[in-house]
Amino acid sequence: MLEFVRTLQRLWRKVPFRHVLAATVFLAVVGEQYPFSNFPMYSHLDKEADVLYVTDQTDRVLPMEKLFGTSSSTQKKVFITELKEICNPKGRDTRDALPDERSAAGAKLGEKLFPKLKPHNLAQMGGEVKGLRIYYKVFTVESGAIATGAPQLVAEKAL
């Protein structure tokens, strides 16, 4: 038995790109299971993209990461989750949400986000910040060009 194992080891060492072969066999056996995936979410681009951003009272855009210690993309996911809880019981997609529904989701986001504010970083921004606003904006592709929708104020806090 020991001789058989040694023979297999010698043969394995002679295989060119053996690590690539081992990885290929492994991934073929595992298939489409997290975290091993071909990432079909990137197979096409949507005709619509949305962003969530924070501004001061004069609508000067501020860095969310520096102010709250969290990224805009992470907070957009929180916002969309809140929006789903409002829209899905009504059988509607979040893209068809009404302005009132977006404001309600923004208020819930604000309740979670504003307590995380780092006042010392806010002071370093320059200028006098008396309030913060969170906007939601949708971009679409129309006739091959990017069209920007009007930003919607979804949360606001006076400081």
DSSP file with accessible surface (Angstrom, degrees, kcal/mol):
  #  RESIDUE AA STRUCTURE BP1 BP2  ACC     N-H-->O    O-->H-N    N-H-->O    O-->H-N    TCO  KAPPA ALPHA  PHI   PSI    X-CA   Y-CA   Z-CA
    1    1 A M     >        0   0  179      0, 0.0     4,-1.9     0, 0.0     5,-0.2   0.000 360.0 360.0 360.0 -41.4    0.0    0.0    0.0
    2    2 A L  H  >  +     0   0  108      1,-0.2     4,-2.1     2,-0.2     5,-0.2   0.889 360.0  52.1 -62.2 -38.8    2.8    2.4    0.8
    3    3 A E  H  > S+     0   0  110      1,-0.2     4,-2.2     2,-0.2    -1,-0.2   0.889 106.8  53.9 -65.8 -36.9    4.4    1.8   -2.6
    4    4 A F  H  > S+     0   0  127      2,-0.2     4,-2.2     1,-0.2    -1,-0.2   0.917 108.2  49.3 -63.1 -42.4    1.1    2.6   -4.3
    5    5 A V  H  X S+     0   0   60     -4,-1.9     4,-2.3     1,-0.2    -2,-0.2   0.912 110.5  50.2 -64.8 -42.0    0.9    5.9   -2.5
    6    6 A R  H  X S+     0   0  122     -4,-2.1     4,-2.3     1,-0.2    -1,-0.2   0.893 108.9  52.0 -65.0 -37.8    4.5    6.8   -3.4
    7    7 A T  H  X S+     0   0   50     -4,-2.2     4,-2.4     2,-0.2    -1,-0.2   0.925 109.4  49.5 -64.6 -43.1    3.8    6.0   -7.1
    8    8 A L  H  X S+     0   0   87     -4,-2.2     4,-2.6     1,-0.2    -2,-0.2   0.902 109.7  51.9 -61.7 -40.1    0.7    8.2   -7.0
    9    9 A Q  H  X S+     0   0   93     -4,-2.3     4,-2.1     2,-0.2    -1,-0.2   0.915 110.0  48.8 -62.7 -43.5    2.8   11.0   -5.5
   10   10 A R  H  X S+     0   0  119     -4,-2.3     4,-0.9     1,-0.2    -2,-0.2   0.921 113.2  47.0 -63.5 -42.1    5.4   10.7   -8.2
   11   11 A L  H >X S+     0   0   98     -4,-2.4     4,-0.6     1,-0.2     3,-0.5   0.902 110.1  53.4 -65.3 -40.8    2.8   10.7  -10.9
   12   12 A W  H >< S+     0   0  108     -4,-2.6     3,-1.1     1,-0.2    -1,-0.2   0.899 105.0  54.4 -61.8 -39.6    1.1   13.8   -9.4
   13   13 A R  H 3< S+     0   0  155     -4,-2.1    -1,-0.2     1,-0.2    -2,-0.2   0.764 104.2  56.1 -67.0 -24.0    4.3   15.7   -9.4
   14   14 A K  H << S+     0   0  167     -4,-0.9    -1,-0.2    -3,-0.5    -2,-0.2   0.630  82.6 102.2 -82.8 -13.4    4.7   15.1  -13.1
   15   15 A V  S X< S-     0   0   45     -3,-1.1     3,-0.9    -4,-0.6     2,-0.1  -0.587  74.5-130.8 -74.1 120.9    1.3   16.6  -13.9
   16   16 A P  T 3  S+     0   0   98      0, 0.0     5,-0.1     0, 0.0    -2,-0.1  -0.467  88.0   9.0 -70.1 146.3    1.8   20.2  -15.3
   17   17 A F  T 3> S+     0   0  167     -2,-0.1     4,-2.3     1,-0.1     3,-0.2   0.877  79.1 163.5  54.0  41.9   -0.4   22.8  -13.7
   18   18 A R  H <>  +     0   0   78     -3,-0.9     4,-2.5     1,-0.2     5,-0.2   0.839  68.6  55.1 -63.4 -29.7   -1.5   20.3  -11.0
   19   19 A H  H  > S+     0   0  138      2,-0.2     4,-2.4     1,-0.2    -1,-0.2   0.902 108.5  47.9 -70.6 -38.1   -2.8   23.1   -8.7
   20   20 A V  H  > S+     0   0   91     -3,-0.2     4,-2.6     2,-0.2    -2,-0.2   0.915 112.0  50.4 -66.7 -41.6   -5.0   24.4  -11.5
   21   21 A L  H  X S+     0   0   81     -4,-2.3     4,-2.5     2,-0.2     5,-0.2   0.932 110.7  48.7 -61.8 -44.1   -6.3   20.9  -12.2
   22   22 A A  H  X S+     0   0   46     -4,-2.5     4,-2.5     1,-0.2    -2,-0.2   0.918 112.3  48.5 -63.5 -42.6   -7.0   20.3   -8.5
   23   23 A A  H  X S+     0   0   49     -4,-2.4     4,-2.8     2,-0.2     5,-0.2   0.905 111.2  50.9 -64.5 -40.4   -8.9   23.6   -8.3
   24   24 A T  H  X S+     0   0   82     -4,-2.6     4,-2.2     2,-0.2    -2,-0.2   0.931 111.7  46.2 -62.9 -46.2  -10.9   22.8  -11.4
   25   25 A V  H  X S+     0   0   82     -4,-2.5     4,-2.1     2,-0.2    -2,-0.2   0.933 113.0  50.8 -62.7 -43.8  -11.9   19.4  -10.2
   26   26 A F  H  X S+     0   0  104     -4,-2.5     4,-2.6    -5,-0.2     5,-0.2   0.941 112.2  45.5 -59.0 -48.9  -12.8   20.9   -6.8
   27   27 A L  H  X S+     0   0   85     -4,-2.8     4,-2.5     1,-0.2    -1,-0.2   0.850 110.2  54.8 -67.9 -31.6  -15.0   23.6   -8.3
   28   28 A A  H  < S+     0   0   79     -4,-2.2    -1,-0.2    -5,-0.2    -2,-0.2   0.892 112.1  44.3 -67.1 -36.2  -16.7   21.1  -10.7
   29   29 A V  H  < S+     0   0  121     -4,-2.1    -2,-0.2    -5,-0.2    -1,-0.2   0.928 116.3  45.4 -73.4 -43.5  -17.6   19.0   -7.7
   30   30 A V  H  < S+     0   0   31     -4,-2.6    -2,-0.2    -5,-0.2    -3,-0.2   0.910  88.4 175.8 -68.3 -44.0  -18.8   21.9   -5.5
   31   31 A G     <  -     0   0   34     -4,-2.5     2,-1.7    -5,-0.2    -1,-0.1  -0.362  54.2  -9.2  75.1-150.2  -20.8   23.6   -8.3
   32   32 A E  S    S+     0   0  120     -4,-0.1     2,-0.4     5,-0.1     5,-0.2  -0.538  92.1 126.8 -87.5  74.0  -22.9   26.7   -7.7
   33   33 A Q  B >   -A   36   0A 131     -2,-1.7     3,-2.6     3,-1.2    -3,-0.0  -0.999  63.9 -66.0-131.8 136.0  -22.8   26.9   -4.0
   34   34 A Y  T 3  S+     0   0  221     -2,-0.4    -2,-0.0     1,-0.3     3,-0.0  -0.282 119.2  17.3 -55.9 137.9  -21.8   29.9   -1.9
   35   35 A P  T 3  S+     0   0   74      0, 0.0     2,-0.9     0, 0.0    -1,-0.3  -0.909 118.2  69.9 -93.6  14.9  -19.0   31.1   -1.9
   36   36 A F  B <  S+A   33   0A  79     -3,-2.6    -3,-1.2    -6,-0.1     2,-0.3  -0.826  70.8 128.7 -96.7 106.0  -18.1   29.3   -5.1
   37   37 A S        -     0   0   47     -2,-0.9    -5,-0.1    -5,-0.2    -6,-0.0  -0.977  66.4-125.0-152.6 159.6  -20.1   30.9   -7.8
   38   38 A N        -     0   0  115     -2,-0.3     4,-0.1     3,-0.0    -6,-0.0   0.307  54.0-121.7 -91.6   9.8  -19.7   32.4  -11.3
   39   39 A F    >   -     0   0  109      1,-0.1     3,-1.9     2,-0.1     4,-0.1   0.952  33.8-174.4  53.0  64.4  -21.4   35.6  -10.0
   40   40 A P  G >  S+     0   0   72      0, 0.0     3,-2.0     0, 0.0     4,-0.3   0.718  72.9  80.3 -62.8 -15.1  -24.3   35.8  -12.3
   41   41 A M  G 3  S+     0   0  121      1,-0.3     3,-0.3     2,-0.1    -2,-0.1   0.742  94.0  48.1 -63.8 -18.7  -25.3   39.2  -10.8
   42   42 A Y  G <  S+     0   0  178     -3,-1.9    -1,-0.3     1,-0.2     3,-0.1   0.267  82.0  97.6-102.6  11.8  -22.6   40.8  -12.9
   43   43 A S  S <  S+     0   0   94     -3,-2.0     2,-0.3     1,-0.1    -1,-0.2   0.676  95.0  12.3 -76.3 -16.1  -23.7   39.1  -16.2
   44   44 A H  S    S-     0   0  115     -3,-0.3     2,-0.4    -4,-0.3    -1,-0.1  -0.985  73.6-120.5-152.5 160.7  -25.6   42.1  -17.3
   45   45 A L        -     0   0  164     -2,-0.3     2,-0.1    -3,-0.1    -3,-0.1  -0.883  28.5-127.0-106.0 135.4  -26.0   45.8  -16.4
   46   46 A D        -     0   0   88     -2,-0.4    -1,-0.0     2,-0.2     0, 0.0  -0.337  13.9-126.6 -72.5 161.2  -29.4   47.2  -15.3
   47   47 A K  S    S+     0   0  152     93,-0.1    94,-2.0    -2,-0.1     2,-0.4   0.399  93.9  56.8 -86.1   3.2  -30.9   50.2  -17.0
   48   48 A E  E     +B  140   0B  61     92,-0.2     2,-0.3     2,-0.0    92,-0.2  -0.997  57.7 176.3-139.9 139.0  -31.3   51.8  -13.6
   49   49 A A  E     -B  139   0B  56     90,-2.9    90,-4.0    -2,-0.4     2,-0.3  -0.987  10.7-161.0-137.9 148.0  -29.0   52.6  -10.7
   50   50 A D  E     -B  138   0B  33     -2,-0.3     2,-0.3    88,-0.2    88,-0.2  -0.932   3.1-166.1-132.5 154.8  -29.6   54.3   -7.4
   51   51 A V  E     -B  137   0B  57     86,-2.6    86,-2.5    -2,-0.3     2,-0.4  -0.951  11.0-151.8-136.0 156.3  -27.6   56.0   -4.8
   52   52 A L  E     +B  136   0B   1     -2,-0.3     2,-0.3    84,-0.2    84,-0.2  -0.997  27.3 167.7-126.5 130.2  -28.0   57.3   -1.3
   53   53 A Y  E     -B  135   0B  50     82,-2.2    82,-2.9    -2,-0.4     2,-0.4  -0.961  27.5-129.2-144.9 161.5  -25.9   60.2   -0.1
   54   54 A V  E     +BC 134  62B   1      8,-0.6     8,-2.7    -2,-0.3     2,-0.3  -0.882  24.7 175.6-114.6 142.8  -25.7   62.7    2.8
   55   55 A T  E     -BC 133  61B   1     78,-2.6    78,-2.4    -2,-0.4     6,-0.2  -0.871  28.6-111.7-133.3 171.1  -25.4   66.5    2.6
   56   56 A D  E >   -B  132   0B   6      4,-1.7     3,-2.0    -2,-0.3    76,-0.2  -0.240  55.1 -78.1 -89.1-170.4  -25.4   69.4    4.9
   57   57 A Q  T 3  S+     0   0   54     74,-0.6    75,-0.1     1,-0.3    72,-0.1   0.712 134.0  51.4 -66.8 -17.7  -28.2   72.0    5.2
   58   58 A T  T 3  S-     0   0   96     73,-0.2    -1,-0.3     2,-0.1     3,-0.1   0.241 120.5-107.6-100.1  11.3  -27.0   73.7    2.0
   59   59 A D    <   +     0   0   76     -3,-2.0     2,-0.6     1,-0.3    -2,-0.1   0.727  65.3 154.6  67.0  26.4  -26.9   70.4    0.1
   60   60 A R        -     0   0   96      1,-0.0    -4,-1.7     0, 0.0    -1,-0.3  -0.747  49.8-116.3 -79.7 122.8  -23.1   70.2    0.0
   61   61 A V  E     -C   55   0B  95     -2,-0.6    -6,-0.3    -6,-0.2    -1,-0.0  -0.409  34.3-163.9 -66.3 134.9  -22.3   66.5   -0.3
   62   62 A L  E     -C   54   0B   8     -8,-2.7     2,-0.7    -2,-0.1    -8,-0.6  -0.868  28.7 -98.8-119.0 153.4  -20.5   65.1    2.7
   63   63 A P     >  -     0   0   62      0, 0.0     4,-1.9     0, 0.0     5,-0.2  -0.600  28.0-162.6 -76.3 113.6  -18.5   61.8    3.0
   64   64 A M  H  >>S+     0   0   10     -2,-0.7     4,-2.8     1,-0.2     6,-0.6   0.882  86.9  57.4 -63.4 -39.8  -20.8   59.3    4.8
   65   65 A E  H  >5S+     0   0  112      1,-0.2     4,-1.9     4,-0.2    -1,-0.2   0.918 110.3  43.6 -59.1 -43.3  -17.9   57.0    5.7
   66   66 A K  H  45S+     0   0   92      1,-0.2    -1,-0.2     2,-0.2    -2,-0.2   0.883 118.2  44.1 -71.9 -36.0  -16.2   59.8    7.6
   67   67 A L  H  <5S+     0   0    0     -4,-1.9    51,-2.6     1,-0.1    -2,-0.2   0.872 133.0  14.1 -76.5 -38.6  -19.3   61.1    9.3
   68   68 A F  H  <5S-     0   0    6     -4,-2.8    -3,-0.2     2,-0.3    -2,-0.2   0.483  93.8-118.6-119.2  -8.3  -20.9   57.8   10.4
   69   69 A G  S  <<S+     0   0   34     -4,-1.9     2,-0.3    -5,-0.5    -4,-0.2   0.749  85.2  92.2  73.3  22.6  -18.2   55.1   10.0
   70   70 A T  S    S-     0   0   20     -6,-0.6    -2,-0.3    -5,-0.0    -1,-0.2  -0.980  76.3-107.7-145.9 154.2  -20.3   53.3    7.4
   71   71 A S     >  -     0   0   32     -2,-0.3     4,-2.0     1,-0.1     5,-0.2  -0.416  20.5-122.0 -86.0 160.3  -20.4   53.4    3.6
   72   72 A S  H  > S+     0   0   43      1,-0.2     4,-2.2     2,-0.2     5,-0.2   0.886 113.3  54.8 -63.8 -39.0  -23.2   54.8    1.5
   73   73 A S  H  > S+     0   0   70      2,-0.2     4,-1.7     1,-0.2    -1,-0.2   0.897 107.2  50.0 -65.6 -37.3  -23.6   51.4   -0.2
   74   74 A T  H  > S+     0   0   63      1,-0.2     4,-1.7     2,-0.2    -1,-0.2   0.928 112.6  46.7 -65.2 -43.2  -24.2   49.7    3.1
   75   75 A Q  H  X S+     0   0    6     -4,-2.0     4,-2.6     1,-0.2    -2,-0.2   0.830 106.4  58.5 -70.8 -29.3  -26.8   52.3    4.2
   76   76 A K  H  X S+     0   0   54     -4,-2.2     4,-2.9     2,-0.2    -1,-0.2   0.909 104.6  51.7 -64.9 -37.5  -28.5   52.1    0.8
   77   77 A K  H  X S+     0   0  137     -4,-1.7     4,-2.4     2,-0.2    -2,-0.2   0.907 109.7  49.2 -64.4 -39.6  -29.0   48.4    1.5
   78   78 A V  H  X S+     0   0   39     -4,-1.7     4,-2.4     2,-0.2    -2,-0.2   0.935 112.2  48.9 -63.4 -44.7  -30.5   49.3    4.9
   79   79 A F  H  X S+     0   0    0     -4,-2.6     4,-2.5     2,-0.2    -2,-0.2   0.933 111.8  47.6 -60.4 -47.1  -32.8   51.8    3.2
   80   80 A I  H  X S+     0   0   25     -4,-2.9     4,-2.7     1,-0.2    -1,-0.2   0.893 110.1  53.4 -64.9 -37.7  -33.9   49.3    0.5
   81   81 A T  H  X S+     0   0   71     -4,-2.4     4,-1.8     2,-0.2    -1,-0.2   0.932 110.9  46.0 -62.2 -44.2  -34.6   46.7    3.2
   82   82 A E  H  X S+     0   0   12     -4,-2.4     4,-1.1     1,-0.2    -2,-0.2   0.902 112.2  51.6 -63.7 -39.8  -36.8   49.2    5.1
   83   83 A L  H  X S+     0   0    0     -4,-2.5     4,-2.9     1,-0.2     3,-0.4   0.885 106.3  54.3 -65.9 -37.5  -38.5   50.1    1.8
   84   84 A K  H  X S+     0   0  101     -4,-2.7     4,-2.8     1,-0.2    -1,-0.2   0.896 103.9  55.2 -62.3 -40.3  -39.2   46.4    1.0
   85   85 A E  H  < S+     0   0  115     -4,-1.8    -1,-0.2     1,-0.2    -2,-0.2   0.807 114.6  40.9 -63.4 -27.8  -40.9   46.0    4.4
   86   86 A I  H  < S+     0   0   30     -4,-1.1     4,-0.3    -3,-0.4    -2,-0.2   0.891 124.0  34.7 -84.3 -43.8  -43.2   48.9    3.4
   87   87 A C  H ><>S+     0   0    0     -4,-2.9     5,-1.9     1,-0.2     3,-1.0   0.847 105.3  64.9 -83.7 -38.6  -43.8   47.9   -0.3
   88   88 A N  G ><5S+     0   0   92     -4,-2.8     3,-2.1    -5,-0.3    -1,-0.2   0.868  95.7  56.7 -62.6 -38.7  -43.8   44.1   -0.3
   89   89 A P  G 3 5S+     0   0  108      0, 0.0    -1,-0.3     0, 0.0    -2,-0.1   0.812 108.2  51.2 -60.5 -24.0  -47.0   43.7    1.8
   90   90 A K  G < 5S-     0   0  124     -3,-1.0    -2,-0.2    -4,-0.3     3,-0.1   0.394 119.6-115.1 -89.1  -1.1  -48.7   45.8   -0.8
   91   91 A G  T < 5S+     0   0   68     -3,-2.1     2,-0.3     1,-0.2    -3,-0.2   0.738  73.2 127.2  76.2  24.3  -47.4   43.6   -3.5
   92   92 A R      < -     0   0   70     -5,-1.9    -1,-0.2    -8,-0.1    -2,-0.2  -0.864  59.6-118.3-117.3 151.3  -45.2   46.3   -5.1
   93   93 A D    >   -     0   0   80     -2,-0.3     3,-1.6     1,-0.1    -9,-0.0  -0.481  28.8-116.3 -78.3 153.5  -41.6   46.4   -6.0
   94   94 A T  G >  S+     0   0   19      1,-0.3     3,-1.5     2,-0.2    -1,-0.1   0.777 114.0  65.4 -63.8 -25.1  -39.3   49.0   -4.3
   95   95 A R  G 3  S+     0   0  118      1,-0.3    -1,-0.3     0, 0.0    -3,-0.0   0.732 101.9  49.6 -68.0 -21.8  -38.7   50.7   -7.7
   96   96 A D  G <  S+     0   0  105     -3,-1.6    -1,-0.3     2,-0.0    -2,-0.2   0.183  84.2 138.0 -99.3  15.5  -42.4   51.5   -7.8
   97   97 A A    <   -     0   0    8     -3,-1.5    -3,-0.1     1,-0.1   -14,-0.0  -0.299  53.1-122.7 -64.6 144.6  -42.4   53.0   -4.3
   98   98 A L     >  -     0   0   94      1,-0.1     4,-2.3     4,-0.0     3,-0.5  -0.478  25.3-108.9 -81.5 156.3  -44.3   56.2   -3.7
   99   99 A P  H  > S+     0   0   76      0, 0.0     4,-2.4     0, 0.0     5,-0.2   0.880 120.6  54.1 -54.4 -37.9  -42.5   59.3   -2.3
  100  100 A D  H  > S+     0   0  132      1,-0.2     4,-2.0     2,-0.2     5,-0.1   0.878 108.0  49.9 -63.7 -37.5  -44.3   58.9    1.1
  101  101 A E  H  > S+     0   0    9     -3,-0.5     4,-2.3     2,-0.2    -1,-0.2   0.896 110.3  49.6 -69.2 -39.6  -43.0   55.3    1.3
  102  102 A R  H  X S+     0   0   39     -4,-2.3     4,-2.6     1,-0.2    -2,-0.2   0.900 110.3  51.2 -65.0 -39.2  -39.5   56.3    0.5
  103  103 A S  H  X S+     0   0   47     -4,-2.4     4,-2.3    -5,-0.2    -2,-0.2   0.901 109.2  50.6 -64.8 -38.4  -39.7   59.0    3.2
  104  104 A A  H  X S+     0   0   44     -4,-2.0     4,-1.9     2,-0.2    -2,-0.2   0.922 112.2  46.2 -65.8 -41.9  -41.0   56.4    5.7
  105  105 A A  H  X S+     0   0    0     -4,-2.3     4,-2.3     1,-0.2    -2,-0.2   0.895 111.9  52.6 -66.2 -38.0  -38.1   54.1    4.9
  106  106 A G  H  X S+     0   0    0     -4,-2.6     4,-2.9     2,-0.2    -2,-0.2   0.881 105.8  53.7 -64.6 -37.2  -35.7   57.1    5.1
  107  107 A A  H  X S+     0   0   48     -4,-2.3     4,-2.0     2,-0.2    -1,-0.2   0.919 109.6  47.8 -63.9 -41.2  -37.0   58.0    8.6
  108  108 A K  H  X S+     0   0   77     -4,-1.9     4,-1.1     2,-0.2    -2,-0.2   0.898 112.2  49.9 -66.0 -38.8  -36.3   54.5    9.8
  109  109 A L  H >X S+     0   0    0     -4,-2.3     4,-2.8     1,-0.2     3,-0.6   0.931 108.6  52.8 -62.4 -45.1  -32.8   54.7    8.2
  110  110 A G  H 3X S+     0   0    5     -4,-2.9     4,-2.3     1,-0.2    -2,-0.2   0.874 102.9  57.8 -59.3 -38.4  -32.3   58.0   10.0
  111  111 A E  H 3< S+     0   0  145     -4,-2.0    -1,-0.2     1,-0.2    -2,-0.2   0.844 115.7  36.7 -60.6 -33.0  -33.2   56.5   13.3
  112  112 A K  H << S+     0   0  104     -4,-1.1    -2,-0.2    -3,-0.6    -1,-0.2   0.824 123.7  40.4 -86.4 -35.7  -30.4   53.9   12.9
  113  113 A L  H >< S+     0   0    0     -4,-2.8     3,-1.9     1,-0.1     4,-0.2   0.911 102.3  61.6 -86.3 -45.3  -27.8   56.1   11.2
  114  114 A F  G >< S+     0   0   22     -4,-2.3     3,-1.8     1,-0.3    -1,-0.1   0.835  96.9  60.1 -59.7 -33.6  -27.9   59.5   12.9
  115  115 A P  G 3  S+     0   0  104      0, 0.0    -1,-0.3     0, 0.0    -2,-0.1   0.757  98.2  61.7 -65.0 -16.5  -26.9   58.2   16.4
  116  116 A K  G <  S+     0   0  108     -3,-1.9    -2,-0.2    -4,-0.2    -3,-0.1   0.443  76.0 132.1 -85.7  -0.2  -23.7   57.0   14.7
  117  117 A L    <   -     0   0   30     -3,-1.8   -49,-0.2    -4,-0.2     3,-0.1  -0.265  51.9-145.0 -57.3 134.8  -22.7   60.5   13.8
  118  118 A K    >>  -     0   0   80    -51,-2.6     4,-1.7     1,-0.2     3,-0.9  -0.841  11.9-168.6-103.0  96.2  -19.1   61.4   14.8
  119  119 A P  H 3> S+     0   0   89      0, 0.0     4,-2.2     0, 0.0     5,-0.2   0.834  83.2  58.8 -59.0 -34.3  -19.2   65.1   15.8
  120  120 A H  H 3> S+     0   0  121      1,-0.2     4,-0.9     2,-0.2   -53,-0.1   0.876 108.0  46.3 -65.6 -33.4  -15.4   65.5   15.8
  121  121 A N  H <4 S+     0   0   26     -3,-0.9     4,-0.4     2,-0.2    -1,-0.2   0.850 109.0  55.8 -74.2 -32.6  -15.3   64.5   12.2
  122  122 A L  H >< S+     0   0   20     -4,-1.7     3,-1.4     1,-0.2     4,-0.3   0.908 103.5  54.4 -64.4 -39.2  -18.1   66.8   11.3
  123  123 A A  H >< S+     0   0   83     -4,-2.2     3,-0.9     1,-0.3    -1,-0.2   0.827 102.8  57.8 -64.5 -29.8  -16.2   69.7   12.9
  124  124 A Q  T 3< S+     0   0  125     -4,-0.9    -1,-0.3     1,-0.2    -2,-0.2   0.591  85.5  81.7 -77.0  -9.5  -13.3   68.9   10.5
  125  125 A M  T <  S-     0   0   35     -3,-1.4    -1,-0.2    -4,-0.4    -2,-0.2   0.702  96.3-128.0 -69.6 -20.2  -15.5   69.3    7.4
  126  126 A G    <   +     0   0   37     -3,-0.9    -1,-0.1    -4,-0.3    -2,-0.1   0.145  68.3  56.4  83.3 152.3  -15.1   73.1    7.5
  127  127 A G  S    S-     0   0   75      1,-0.1     2,-0.8    -4,-0.1    -1,-0.3  -0.085  99.1 -67.1  76.8 174.4  -18.0   75.5    7.4
  128  128 A E        -     0   0  138     -3,-0.1     2,-0.7     2,-0.0    -1,-0.1  -0.872  45.8-161.5-107.7 107.2  -20.9   75.5    9.8
  129  129 A V        +     0   0   22     -2,-0.8     3,-0.1     1,-0.2    -2,-0.0  -0.793  19.5 166.0 -91.2 115.0  -23.0   72.4    9.5
  130  130 A K        +     0   0  121     -2,-0.7    29,-3.3     1,-0.3     2,-0.3   0.477  64.8   8.9-105.1  -8.7  -26.3   73.0   11.2
  131  131 A G  E     - D   0 158B   9     27,-0.3   -74,-0.6     2,-0.0     2,-0.4  -0.984  60.7-134.8-166.0 158.9  -28.2   70.0    9.7
  132  132 A L  E     -BD  56 157B   0     25,-2.8    25,-2.7    -2,-0.3     2,-0.4  -0.955  16.2-168.0-123.0 144.3  -27.8   66.8    7.8
  133  133 A R  E     -BD  55 156B  54    -78,-2.4   -78,-2.6    -2,-0.4     2,-0.5  -0.984  10.3-150.6-130.0 143.4  -30.0   65.5    4.9
  134  134 A I  E     -BD  54 155B   0     21,-3.0    20,-2.9    -2,-0.4    21,-1.4  -0.963  18.6-167.8-115.4 126.7  -30.1   62.1    3.3
  135  135 A Y  E     -BD  53 153B  23    -82,-2.9   -82,-2.2    -2,-0.5     2,-0.4  -0.859  13.6-153.3-114.2 150.1  -31.1   61.9   -0.3
  136  136 A Y  E     -BD  52 152B   7     16,-2.3    16,-3.1    -2,-0.3     2,-0.4  -0.983  20.0-179.0-119.8 128.9  -32.1   59.0   -2.6
  137  137 A K  E     -B   51   0B  45    -86,-2.5   -86,-2.6    -2,-0.4     2,-0.4  -0.993  14.3-152.0-135.6 139.9  -31.4   59.5   -6.3
  138  138 A V  E     -B   50   0B  29     -2,-0.4    11,-2.6    12,-0.3     2,-0.4  -0.921   5.4-162.9-114.3 134.0  -32.1   57.2   -9.3
  139  139 A F  E     -BE  49 148B  59    -90,-4.0   -90,-2.9    -2,-0.4     2,-0.3  -0.937  12.4-174.9-111.7 138.5  -30.1   57.2  -12.6
  140  140 A T  E     -BE  48 147B  32      7,-2.8     7,-3.7    -2,-0.4     2,-0.6  -0.902  26.0-123.0-130.2 159.8  -31.5   55.6  -15.7
  141  141 A V  E     + E   0 146B  62    -94,-2.0     2,-0.4    -2,-0.3     5,-0.2  -0.920  33.3 174.9-102.3 121.0  -30.3   54.9  -19.2
  142  142 A E  E >   - E   0 145B 117      3,-3.0     3,-1.8    -2,-0.6    -2,-0.0  -0.986  69.1 -16.5-131.4 120.4  -32.5   56.4  -21.9
  143  143 A S  T 3  S-     0   0  138     -2,-0.4    -1,-0.1     1,-0.3     3,-0.1   0.868 127.9 -53.9  54.9  37.8  -31.6   56.3  -25.6
  144  144 A G  T 3  S+     0   0   76      1,-0.2     2,-0.3    -3,-0.0    -1,-0.3   0.484 120.0 101.5  81.0   2.0  -28.0   55.4  -24.7
  145  145 A A  E <  S-E  142   0B  57     -3,-1.8    -3,-3.0     0, 0.0     2,-0.5  -0.867  76.6-110.4-118.8 154.2  -27.5   58.4  -22.4
  146  146 A I  E     -E  141   0B 129     -2,-0.3     2,-0.4    -5,-0.2    -5,-0.2  -0.712  31.5-165.3 -85.2 124.8  -27.6   58.6  -18.6
  147  147 A A  E     -E  140   0B  28     -7,-3.7    -7,-2.8    -2,-0.5     2,-0.5  -0.924   7.5-147.7-110.6 133.2  -30.6   60.5  -17.3
  148  148 A T  E     -E  139   0B  84     -2,-0.4    -9,-0.2    -9,-0.2     2,-0.1  -0.868   7.7-145.7-104.3 131.9  -30.7   61.6  -13.7
  149  149 A G        -     0   0   33    -11,-2.6     3,-0.0    -2,-0.5     0, 0.0  -0.400  36.9 -84.2 -82.6 169.3  -33.8   61.8  -11.7
  150  150 A A        -     0   0   91     -2,-0.1   -12,-0.3     1,-0.1    -1,-0.1  -0.539  49.7-111.5 -73.2 136.7  -34.5   64.5   -9.1
  151  151 A P        -     0   0   56      0, 0.0     2,-0.5     0, 0.0   -14,-0.2  -0.438  28.0-141.7 -68.4 143.3  -33.0   63.5   -5.7
  152  152 A Q  E     -D  136   0B  35    -16,-3.1   -16,-2.3    -2,-0.1     2,-0.5  -0.938  10.1-130.4-110.0 126.5  -35.6   62.8   -3.0
  153  153 A L  E     +D  135   0B  59     -2,-0.5   -18,-0.2   -18,-0.2     3,-0.1  -0.611  34.3 167.4 -70.7 118.8  -35.0   63.9    0.5
  154  154 A V  E     +     0   0B   7    -20,-2.9     2,-0.3    -2,-0.5   -44,-0.2   0.610  61.1  14.8-111.9 -17.7  -35.7   60.9    2.7
  155  155 A A  E     -D  134   0B  11    -21,-1.4   -21,-3.0   -46,-0.1    -1,-0.3  -0.986  59.0-178.8-155.7 149.9  -34.3   61.9    6.0
  156  156 A E  E     -D  133   0B 112     -2,-0.3     2,-0.4   -23,-0.2   -23,-0.2  -0.996   2.5-174.8-151.2 144.3  -33.2   65.1    7.8
  157  157 A K  E     -D  132   0B  92    -25,-2.7   -25,-2.8    -2,-0.3     2,-0.3  -0.970  18.0-140.8-145.1 128.0  -31.8   66.0   11.1
  158  158 A A  E      D  131   0B  85     -2,-0.4   -27,-0.3   -27,-0.2   -28,-0.0  -0.640 360.0 360.0 -82.5 144.3  -31.1   69.4   12.6
  159  159 A L              0   0   90    -29,-3.3    -1,-0.0    -2,-0.3    -2,-0.0  -0.782 360.0 360.0-109.5 360.0  -27.9   69.6   14.7
